[in-house]
């Protein structure tokens, strides 16, 4: 059965063009006997922008959700996003719909056994990256607490604050309920967002 492919191309500035990416991906599709059924482009948009600010990426994800394609083909990992965590989140999302990913520059094809193994390794590295960020933030919080002469927060209270924020509680509401300062809750929320 012929694979239905969607191409996704992106450049960060209006002075650049996606045409080279597109031509190379079309050549790869032809060599592999893949049928290109859709092409999505974001012109002059940073990969750090969210889905709501990238119309081509948003349309691609809608196509994935409707199962209109079997594989997403793109030039390189940085065309999809700016972080390993973002890539792993994207891979999980398309994988849940049975859609594979082909990254030309990284020679990654998740429809192959070696590509699936690489995906598994990426997940491990993303978790590692998240933990490293979290531990650096925690170390920074401990340092700033010591400098200010404040007693460090009880880890159980920190966990309760995190749970309250994760459930959608506001900073002010969480601070009032758990009897801590608004600044403390704000720092924990900032740390959570950075680690997410």
C-alpha positions as CSV (number, residue, x, y, z in Angstrom):
1,X,0.0,0.0,0.0
2,X,1.3,3.4,-1.0
3,X,2.1,5.7,2.0
4,X,0.2,9.0,2.1
5,X,2.7,11.7,3.0
6,X,2.3,15.3,4.2
7,X,5.3,17.6,3.7
8,X,6.0,20.2,6.4
9,X,8.4,23.0,5.6
10,X,9.2,26.1,7.6
11,X,11.6,29.1,7.6
12,X,12.1,31.7,10.3
13,X,12.3,34.8,8.2
14,X,10.6,36.2,5.1
15,X,14.0,36.5,3.4
16,X,14.4,32.7,3.4
17,X,12.5,30.2,1.2
18,X,11.1,26.8,1.8
19,X,11.5,25.7,-1.8
20,X,14.8,23.9,-1.3
21,X,13.4,21.9,1.6
22,X,10.3,21.1,-0.5
23,X,12.2,20.0,-3.6
24,X,14.4,17.6,-1.6
25,X,11.5,16.1,0.2
26,X,9.6,15.6,-3.0
27,X,12.6,13.8,-4.4
28,X,12.8,11.5,-1.3
29,X,9.0,10.8,-1.7
30,X,9.5,9.9,-5.3
31,X,12.5,7.6,-4.6
32,X,10.5,5.8,-1.9
33,X,7.2,5.5,-3.8
34,X,5.3,7.7,-1.3
35,X,2.3,9.7,-2.4
36,X,2.4,13.3,-1.4
37,X,-1.2,14.2,-0.5
38,X,-0.6,17.5,1.3
39,X,2.0,20.2,1.8
40,X,2.0,22.6,4.8
41,X,4.3,25.6,5.1
42,X,5.0,28.3,7.7
43,X,6.9,31.2,6.1
44,X,8.8,33.6,8.4
45,X,7.7,32.0,11.7
46,X,10.0,30.9,14.4
47,X,9.9,27.3,15.6
48,X,9.7,28.6,19.1
49,X,6.1,29.8,18.4
50,X,3.2,27.8,19.6
51,X,0.8,25.8,17.4
52,X,-1.7,28.7,17.5
53,X,0.9,31.0,15.9
54,X,1.9,28.6,13.2
55,X,-1.0,28.1,10.7
56,X,0.8,25.5,8.6
57,X,1.8,23.4,11.6
58,X,-1.8,23.7,13.0
59,X,-3.3,22.5,9.7
60,X,-0.8,19.6,9.6
61,X,-1.8,18.5,13.1
62,X,-5.5,18.7,12.1
63,X,-4.7,16.5,9.1
64,X,-3.0,14.0,11.5
65,X,-6.0,14.0,13.8
66,X,-8.3,13.2,10.9
67,X,-5.9,10.4,9.9
68,X,-5.6,11.8,6.3
69,X,-1.9,10.9,6.2
70,X,0.4,8.0,7.1
71,X,3.6,10.0,7.5
72,X,4.9,13.5,8.1
73,X,8.1,14.3,6.2
74,X,10.1,17.4,7.1
75,X,13.6,18.7,6.3
76,X,15.0,18.6,9.9
77,X,14.1,18.4,13.5
78,X,14.4,22.1,14.0
79,X,11.7,22.7,11.4
80,X,9.2,21.2,13.9
81,X,10.2,23.0,17.1
82,X,13.1,24.3,19.1
83,X,13.4,21.7,21.9
84,X,13.8,18.0,22.3
85,X,10.7,17.9,24.6
86,X,8.7,19.6,21.8
87,X,9.8,16.9,19.3
88,X,9.0,14.1,21.7
89,X,5.5,15.6,22.4
90,X,4.9,15.9,18.6
91,X,6.1,12.3,18.1
92,X,3.7,11.0,20.8
93,X,0.8,12.9,19.3
94,X,1.3,11.6,15.8
95,X,2.2,8.1,17.0
96,X,-1.1,8.0,18.9
97,X,-2.8,8.4,15.5
98,X,-0.7,5.8,13.7
99,X,1.3,8.4,11.8
100,X,5.1,8.1,11.2
101,X,7.8,10.8,10.9
102,X,10.6,11.2,8.4
103,X,13.3,13.7,9.2
104,X,15.6,14.1,6.2
105,X,18.7,15.7,7.8
106,X,18.7,13.3,10.7
107,X,17.9,10.3,8.6
108,X,15.1,9.3,11.0
109,X,12.1,7.3,9.8
110,X,9.9,6.0,12.6
111,X,8.3,3.5,10.2
112,X,11.5,1.4,10.4
113,X,12.7,-0.6,13.5
114,X,15.8,1.6,13.8
115,X,13.7,4.7,13.6
116,X,11.4,3.5,16.4
117,X,14.4,2.7,18.5
118,X,15.8,6.2,17.9
119,X,12.4,7.6,19.0
120,X,12.6,5.6,22.2
121,X,16.1,7.1,22.9
122,X,14.8,10.6,22.2
123,X,12.1,10.1,24.8
124,X,14.8,9.1,27.4
125,X,16.9,12.1,26.5
126,X,13.9,14.5,26.7
127,X,13.1,13.1,30.2
128,X,16.8,13.6,31.1
129,X,16.7,17.2,29.8
130,X,13.6,18.0,31.8
131,X,15.1,16.5,35.0
132,X,18.3,18.5,34.5
133,X,16.4,21.7,34.1
134,X,14.3,20.9,37.2
135,X,17.3,20.1,39.3
136,X,19.1,23.4,38.2
137,X,15.9,25.4,39.1
138,X,15.6,23.7,42.5
139,X,19.3,24.4,43.2
140,X,18.8,28.0,42.2
141,X,15.8,28.2,44.5
142,X,17.7,26.7,47.4
143,X,20.6,29.2,46.8
144,X,18.3,32.2,46.6
145,X,16.4,31.1,49.8
146,X,19.7,30.8,51.7
147,X,20.8,34.2,50.5
148,X,17.6,35.8,51.6
149,X,17.9,34.1,55.0
150,X,14.5,32.3,54.5
151,X,13.9,28.8,55.7
152,X,13.4,26.5,52.7
153,X,9.9,25.3,52.0
154,X,9.0,21.8,53.1
155,X,9.1,19.5,50.1
156,X,5.6,18.2,50.9
157,X,4.3,21.7,50.8
158,X,6.1,22.3,47.5
159,X,4.4,19.2,46.1
160,X,1.0,20.4,47.3
161,X,1.5,23.7,45.6
162,X,2.6,22.0,42.4
163,X,-0.5,19.8,42.5
164,X,-2.8,22.8,43.1
165,X,-1.3,24.7,40.2
166,X,-1.4,21.6,37.9
167,X,-5.2,21.4,38.6
168,X,-5.6,24.9,37.4
169,X,-5.5,26.8,40.6
170,X,-4.5,30.5,40.4
171,X,-1.3,31.8,42.1
172,X,-3.3,33.9,44.5
173,X,-5.8,31.2,45.4
174,X,-3.1,28.6,45.9
175,X,-1.0,31.0,48.1
176,X,-4.1,31.7,50.2
177,X,-5.2,28.1,50.6
178,X,-1.7,26.7,51.5
179,X,-0.7,29.8,53.6
180,X,2.4,30.7,51.6
181,X,3.5,33.9,49.9
182,X,2.3,34.8,46.5
183,X,6.0,35.2,45.4
184,X,6.7,31.6,46.5
185,X,3.9,30.2,44.5
186,X,4.9,32.4,41.5
187,X,8.5,31.0,41.7
188,X,7.2,27.4,41.8
189,X,4.8,28.1,38.8
190,X,7.7,29.6,36.8
191,X,9.9,26.6,37.6
192,X,7.0,24.2,36.5
193,X,6.6,26.1,33.2
194,X,10.3,25.9,32.5
195,X,10.4,22.2,33.2
196,X,7.3,21.4,31.2
